[in-house]
Amino acid sequence: MLNGDEMNRGAAAAIVGAGVIFILFGLLFLVGSAGQVRRIATAGVCLVSGALVTGFGVRRFKEAEARSPERIRAEILDLAKREDGEISRAEIFSVLGKKSHAADPVLDALVLEGICSRMPRDGAFYFTFPDLQPRLTVLRCDYCSTEQDISSDLERCPGCGGPLSPQVVIRSLSDGSIFSMDEED
């Protein structure tokens, strides 16, 4: 069964097809005019109306394509990549503008597929994309999970004495686990 976007694209393609038929009839009348003014006028009307109908159909097709779930999904993922894997629902809706009404089903599908997770925070919904979040290598204690700077010379945890091993961790930039690249004195 076709959804609304596929029907809109199909209707736009049919309009383009009708415009092309008008253009072909215009060319046919032009070639077969034999200098008769009425045939040349008919050819002109067919060519102009065919061009207008084709242009209208192409415009409708582009609009329908821009509102397609695939396009909305690509725009959301691009925004998430630019924003380090965390975006709010409000950010998504502001970027999508008139197309924002189609975002909720796409976001629900992304959550169901496990590509992102939805979290309420500070009165807003945030979507976290773990594969797009920044990663940081740290020395982490195998027992108490204490983290130390990777550049430190420590081999044992100062808290419990357990061994420290390098691990890659995902850092959220908005939940308070921000890291600094400045050296501490």
C-alpha positions in Angstrom: 0.0 0.0 0.0 1.3 3.5 -0.9 1.8 6.1 1.8 1.0 9.8 1.2 4.5 10.7 0.2 4.7 8.0 -2.5 1.3 9.0 -3.8 2.4 12.7 -4.0 5.5 11.6 -5.9 3.5 9.4 -8.2 1.0 12.3 -8.9 3.9 14.6 -9.6 5.4 12.1 -12.0 2.0 11.8 -13.8 1.8 15.6 -14.1 5.4 15.7 -15.6 4.3 12.9 -18.0 1.3 14.9 -19.1 3.5 18.0 -19.6 5.8 16.0 -21.8 2.9 14.7 -23.9 1.7 18.3 -24.4 5.3 19.2 -25.5 5.4 16.3 -27.9 2.0 17.3 -29.4 3.3 20.8 -29.8 6.4 19.6 -31.6 4.2 17.3 -33.8 1.9 20.3 -34.7 5.0 22.5 -35.4 6.6 19.9 -37.7 3.4 19.3 -39.6 2.3 22.9 -39.7 3.2 23.4 -43.4 3.1 27.1 -42.8 -0.5 27.1 -41.6 -1.0 29.8 -38.9 -3.6 27.8 -37.0 -1.3 24.8 -36.7 1.6 27.0 -35.6 -0.6 28.7 -33.0 -1.8 25.2 -31.8 1.8 24.1 -31.6 2.7 27.2 -29.6 -0.1 26.7 -27.1 0.8 23.0 -26.7 4.5 23.8 -26.2 3.9 26.6 -23.6 1.3 24.6 -21.7 3.5 21.6 -21.8 6.4 23.6 -20.4 4.2 25.0 -17.6 2.7 21.7 -16.7 6.1 20.0 -16.7 7.6 22.7 -14.5 4.7 22.4 -12.1 5.1 18.7 -11.9 8.9 18.9 -11.3 8.3 21.4 -8.5 5.7 19.2 -6.9 8.0 16.2 -7.2 10.9 18.0 -5.5 8.6 19.2 -2.7 7.3 15.6 -2.1 10.9 14.3 -2.2 12.0 16.8 0.4 9.2 15.7 2.7 9.9 12.0 2.3 10.8 9.9 5.4 14.2 9.0 3.8 15.1 12.7 3.3 13.9 13.6 6.8 16.0 10.8 8.3 19.1 11.9 6.4 18.6 15.5 7.6 18.2 14.3 11.2 21.3 12.2 11.1 23.3 15.0 9.5 22.2 17.3 12.3 23.1 14.7 14.9 26.5 14.4 13.4 27.1 18.1 13.4 25.9 18.3 17.1 28.2 15.5 18.4 25.4 12.9 18.7 22.9 14.8 20.9 20.1 16.9 19.7 16.9 18.2 21.2 13.5 17.8 19.7 13.3 21.6 19.4 16.5 21.7 17.4 15.2 19.1 15.0 11.9 21.0 14.5 13.7 24.3 14.0 16.0 22.9 11.4 13.2 21.0 9.5 10.9 24.0 9.5 7.7 23.2 7.5 8.7 19.6 7.2 8.8 19.1 11.0 5.3 17.5 11.1 7.0 14.4 9.4 9.8 14.2 12.0 8.0 12.3 14.8 7.5 9.0 12.9 11.1 9.1 11.7 12.4 9.7 15.2 10.2 6.9 16.5 11.7 4.6 13.9 15.2 5.6 14.8 14.5 4.8 18.4 13.0 1.5 17.6 16.0 0.6 15.4 18.3 1.3 18.3 20.1 4.1 16.4 19.3 6.6 19.0 17.6 6.8 22.4 15.1 9.4 23.7 15.8 11.0 27.1 13.9 13.7 28.9 16.2 16.3 30.4 15.6 19.9 31.7 12.0 19.8 30.5 12.9 18.9 26.9 13.4 15.7 24.9 16.9 14.9 23.7 17.9 12.2 21.2 21.3 10.6 21.8 23.1 8.9 19.0 25.9 6.8 20.6 27.7 6.1 17.4 28.0 9.8 16.7 29.2 10.9 20.2 32.8 11.9 20.9 35.1 9.2 22.3 37.9 9.7 24.7 40.7 7.3 25.7 41.3 7.2 29.5 43.0 5.0 32.0 40.2 3.3 34.0 40.5 1.2 37.1 39.2 -2.4 36.5 37.7 -2.5 40.0 36.3 0.9 41.0 36.0 2.5 37.5 38.0 5.6 38.6 39.3 7.4 35.5 42.7 8.9 35.1 44.2 11.0 32.4 45.8 8.8 29.6 49.0 10.8 29.8 49.5 10.0 33.5 52.3 7.6 34.5 50.1 5.7 37.0 49.8 2.0 36.7 47.6 1.5 39.8 44.5 3.3 40.9 45.1 5.8 43.6 41.8 5.0 45.2 41.7 1.2 45.5 45.1 0.1 44.2 43.6 -1.9 41.2 45.2 -2.0 37.8 44.6 0.8 35.4 43.9 -0.1 31.8 43.3 2.2 28.7 39.7 2.2 27.6 37.7 4.2 25.1 34.6 6.0 26.7 31.8 7.9 25.1 31.3 11.4 26.4 28.1 13.3 26.4 28.6 17.0 25.9 25.4 18.0 27.5 24.9 15.8 30.6 27.7 17.2 32.7 30.4 14.8 31.8 32.3 17.3 29.8 36.0 16.8 29.5 38.8 19.4 29.1 41.8 19.1 26.9 43.7 21.7 28.9 46.5 20.4 31.2 46.0 21.0 34.9 48.8 22.6 36.9 
